[in-house]
Amino acid sequence: MATGKPVLLSDLVSIASYVPSNYIRPVSDRPKLSEVLSSDGSIPLIDLQGLEGPNRSSIVENHGIPNKVIDGTLRVSKESSHLTERERLENYSDDPTKTTRLSTSFNVKTEIVSSWRDFPRLHCYVPAGRLNS
């Protein structure tokens, strides 16, 4: 890995054989589907209960997201995960003023429980006339 450059979580994964305990949220901090009162359908709720059971292949369905969107998201995610460290670091920045950048949640100075993710950030500004449409 390049010295003096930020370390991405995807780089740490390659040397780990287990999920470190500081990435495991206490049960009390995890989302509780039973406490969701309702959904207007704009954000689909995906219940992963039973994911490890015999019906694994049919657990995540009927969520309303078109297969084309899912396939495209998976394709781009796979392509991103196969980038070299050098390619990822070319896009990495912790500068919040950049409109597009690769970020990571790895910040041991401020996080009690870390989130295991490297992710692209894209700031989208909605034109003023469209805010309430």
TAVEN-V82172 format. One record per pair of residues at least 24 apart in sequence whose ideal C-beta (glycine too) atoms are under 10 Angstrom apart, sorted by the first residue. I is the first residue (numbers start at 1). J is the second residue. Records with the same first field share a line. If there is no record, write none. Layout:
I = J + J
//
This chain:
1 = 85 + 86 + 89
2 = 85 + 86 + 89
5 = 85 + 86 + 88 + 89 + 92
6 = 88 + 89 + 92 + 93 + 94 + 102 + 103 + 104 + 106
7 = 85 + 89 + 92 + 104 + 106
8 = 83 + 85 + 88 + 89 + 92 + 102 + 103 + 104 + 106 + 117 + 118
9 = 104 + 105 + 106 + 114 + 115 + 116 + 117 + 118 + 119
10 = 80 + 81 + 83 + 85 + 88 + 102 + 104 + 116 + 117 + 118
11 = 85 + 88 + 89 + 104 + 106 + 118
12 = 104 + 106 + 116 + 118
13 = 81 + 116 + 118
14 = 85
19 = 116
20 = 114 + 116
21 = 113
22 = 108 + 111 + 112 + 113 + 114 + 116
23 = 105 + 106 + 111 + 113 + 114 + 115 + 116 + 117
24 = 113 + 114 + 116
25 = 112 + 113 + 114 + 115
26 = 112 + 113
29 = 112 + 113
76 = 120
77 = 120
80 = 118 + 119 + 120
81 = 118
88 = 118
91 = 120 + 121
92 = 118
93 = 121
96 = 121 + 123
97 = 123
98 = 123
99 = 123 + 124 + 125
//
